[in-house]
Every structure is written in C-alpha cells, then in structure tokens.
Amino acid sequence: MSMPHISSAPLTIEDCKARIQAIYQTNPHVRINLTLAHSKVVQDAEATIVGVYRHVFCVEENSCGTPQRHTFTYADLLTKRIEI
C-alpha cells in the first residue's frame, strides 16, 4: 500500500488544512520528515495522522522505538518544520 504525501508545497494555511484533512480521511498513514526542539531531526519516518483540528493536527511516530505524539500547526507545513 502506498502512503500519501503532499507532492508540492501548499500555498496557504487553508491549502494545508484541506490537504491534511483529505489525507486523514482517506489514508492517515504517511511518511514524514520533521524538525523538533533541541535540533532533533526525524527523516523518512512512518507516522499516522491521529487528529485534525481547527488550528492544529496531531501525528504519531515511532522513530525512537516508543510511540510519540507531536502537535503541529498548519503553518509548520509552510515553514517546512514538518514535511509529509
């Protein structure tokens, strides 16, 4: 099963919301690259979008062996703090 991705950079916050919502409703299993506090970088990790809300969305990943949930704003997609 192929995992969905955002092929081109969204142009607006509303684009980001719409794309995340569509992925969440069809197949929430994705691959992500993300940058966390303290310079921790996660590359090409399997993750699941576990919640989509008005201003944020939640992703659960298991890159360090323990499931971890992260909350991102839609602006984090625009600034490339997270790539899906």
C-alpha positions as protocol buffer text, in pm:
chain_id: "A"
residue {
  index: 1
  type: MET
  ca { x: 0 y: 0 z: 0 }
}
residue {
  index: 2
  type: SER
  ca { x: 149 y: 334 z: -94 }
}
residue {
  index: 3
  type: MET
  ca { x: 144 y: 612 z: 159 }
}
residue {
  index: 4
  type: PRO
  ca { x: 2 y: 950 z: 64 }
}
residue {
  index: 5
  type: HIS
  ca { x: 222 y: 1255 z: 51 }
}
residue {
  index: 6
  type: ILE
  ca { x: 197 y: 1622 z: -19 }
}
residue {
  index: 7
  type: SER
  ca { x: 364 y: 1641 z: -357 }
}
residue {
  index: 8
  type: SER
  ca { x: 401 y: 2015 z: -385 }
}
residue {
  index: 9
  type: ALA
  ca { x: 426 y: 2279 z: -119 }
}
residue {
  index: 10
  type: PRO
  ca { x: 88 y: 2417 z: -14 }
}
residue {
  index: 11
  type: LEU
  ca { x: 44 y: 2785 z: -86 }
}
residue {
  index: 12
  type: THR
  ca { x: -176 y: 2889 z: 206 }
}
residue {
  index: 13
  type: ILE
  ca { x: -283 y: 2776 z: 551 }
}
residue {
  index: 14
  type: GLU
  ca { x: -623 y: 2682 z: 404 }
}
residue {
  index: 15
  type: ASP
  ca { x: -448 y: 2462 z: 143 }
}
residue {
  index: 16
  type: CYS
  ca { x: -259 y: 2290 z: 425 }
}
residue {
  index: 17
  type: LYS
  ca { x: -578 y: 2228 z: 622 }
}
residue {
  index: 18
  type: ALA
  ca { x: -755 y: 2086 z: 319 }
}
residue {
  index: 19
  type: ARG
  ca { x: -469 y: 1854 z: 226 }
}
residue {
  index: 20
  type: ILE
  ca { x: -418 y: 1721 z: 579 }
}
residue {
  index: 21
  type: GLN
  ca { x: -793 y: 1668 z: 619 }
}
residue {
  index: 22
  type: ALA
  ca { x: -808 y: 1476 z: 288 }
}
residue {
  index: 23
  type: ILE
  ca { x: -515 y: 1253 z: 387 }
}
residue {
  index: 24
  type: TYR
  ca { x: -663 y: 1195 z: 733 }
}
residue {
  index: 25
  type: GLN
  ca { x: -996 y: 1086 z: 587 }
}
residue {
  index: 26
  type: THR
  ca { x: -857 y: 858 z: 314 }
}
residue {
  index: 27
  type: ASN
  ca { x: -533 y: 705 z: 449 }
}
residue {
  index: 28
  type: PRO
  ca { x: -376 y: 864 z: 757 }
}
residue {
  index: 29
  type: HIS
  ca { x: -56 y: 654 z: 735 }
}
residue {
  index: 30
  type: VAL
  ca { x: 219 y: 878 z: 599 }
}
residue {
  index: 31
  type: ARG
  ca { x: 596 y: 920 z: 589 }
}
residue {
  index: 32
  type: ILE
  ca { x: 732 y: 1235 z: 750 }
}
residue {
  index: 33
  type: ASN
  ca { x: 1042 y: 1444 z: 791 }
}
residue {
  index: 34
  type: LEU
  ca { x: 1032 y: 1673 z: 1091 }
}
residue {
  index: 35
  type: THR
  ca { x: 1247 y: 1900 z: 1300 }
}
residue {
  index: 36
  type: LEU
  ca { x: 1178 y: 1913 z: 1671 }
}
residue {
  index: 37
  type: ALA
  ca { x: 1314 y: 2126 z: 1952 }
}
residue {
  index: 38
  type: HIS
  ca { x: 1676 y: 2071 z: 2054 }
}
residue {
  index: 39
  type: SER
  ca { x: 1778 y: 2007 z: 1691 }
}
residue {
  index: 40
  type: LYS
  ca { x: 1624 y: 1659 z: 1681 }
}
residue {
  index: 41
  type: VAL
  ca { x: 1552 y: 1566 z: 1321 }
}
residue {
  index: 42
  type: VAL
  ca { x: 1337 y: 1272 z: 1211 }
}
residue {
  index: 43
  type: GLN
  ca { x: 1389 y: 1163 z: 850 }
}
residue {
  index: 44
  type: ASP
  ca { x: 1154 y: 947 z: 642 }
}
residue {
  index: 45
  type: ALA
  ca { x: 971 y: 801 z: 942 }
}
residue {
  index: 46
  type: GLU
  ca { x: 642 y: 617 z: 922 }
}
residue {
  index: 47
  type: ALA
  ca { x: 371 y: 808 z: 1104 }
}
residue {
  index: 48
  type: THR
  ca { x: -4 y: 827 z: 1142 }
}
residue {
  index: 49
  type: ILE
  ca { x: -214 y: 1141 z: 1146 }
}
residue {
  index: 50
  type: VAL
  ca { x: -421 y: 1083 z: 1460 }
}
residue {
  index: 51
  type: GLY
  ca { x: -617 y: 1406 z: 1483 }
}
residue {
  index: 52
  type: VAL
  ca { x: -713 y: 1703 z: 1269 }
}
residue {
  index: 53
  type: TYR
  ca { x: -844 y: 2013 z: 1440 }
}
residue {
  index: 54
  type: ARG
  ca { x: -922 y: 2373 z: 1353 }
}
residue {
  index: 55
  type: HIS
  ca { x: -572 y: 2514 z: 1418 }
}
residue {
  index: 56
  type: VAL
  ca { x: -351 y: 2205 z: 1463 }
}
residue {
  index: 57
  type: PHE
  ca { x: -308 y: 1842 z: 1365 }
}
residue {
  index: 58
  type: CYS
  ca { x: -150 y: 1554 z: 1558 }
}
residue {
  index: 59
  type: VAL
  ca { x: 93 y: 1295 z: 1426 }
}
residue {
  index: 60
  type: GLU
  ca { x: 216 y: 980 z: 1600 }
}
residue {
  index: 61
  type: GLU
  ca { x: 555 y: 840 z: 1501 }
}
residue {
  index: 62
  type: ASN
  ca { x: 778 y: 564 z: 1633 }
}
residue {
  index: 63
  type: SER
  ca { x: 1128 y: 662 z: 1515 }
}
residue {
  index: 64
  type: CYS
  ca { x: 1297 y: 613 z: 1853 }
}
residue {
  index: 65
  type: GLY
  ca { x: 1122 y: 286 z: 1938 }
}
residue {
  index: 66
  type: THR
  ca { x: 845 y: 438 z: 2150 }
}
residue {
  index: 67
  type: PRO
  ca { x: 530 y: 592 z: 2004 }
}
residue {
  index: 68
  type: GLN
  ca { x: 544 y: 971 z: 2031 }
}
residue {
  index: 69
  type: ARG
  ca { x: 272 y: 1220 z: 1951 }
}
residue {
  index: 70
  type: HIS
  ca { x: 353 y: 1559 z: 1809 }
}
residue {
  index: 71
  type: THR
  ca { x: 118 y: 1850 z: 1751 }
}
residue {
  index: 72
  type: PHE
  ca { x: 180 y: 2086 z: 1460 }
}
residue {
  index: 73
  type: THR
  ca { x: 14 y: 2396 z: 1327 }
}
residue {
  index: 74
  type: TYR
  ca { x: -69 y: 2412 z: 959 }
}
residue {
  index: 75
  type: ALA
  ca { x: 193 y: 2687 z: 930 }
}
residue {
  index: 76
  type: ASP
  ca { x: 454 y: 2423 z: 1020 }
}
residue {
  index: 77
  type: LEU
  ca { x: 393 y: 2274 z: 675 }
}
residue {
  index: 78
  type: LEU
  ca { x: 460 y: 2612 z: 514 }
}
residue {
  index: 79
  type: THR
  ca { x: 781 y: 2663 z: 714 }
}
residue {
  index: 80
  type: LYS
  ca { x: 884 y: 2301 z: 649 }
}
residue {
  index: 81
  type: ARG
  ca { x: 911 y: 2214 z: 1018 }
}
residue {
  index: 82
  type: ILE
  ca { x: 726 y: 1902 z: 906 }
}
residue {
  index: 83
  type: GLU
  ca { x: 712 y: 1750 z: 557 }
}
residue {
  index: 84
  type: ILE
  ca { x: 459 y: 1483 z: 466 }
}
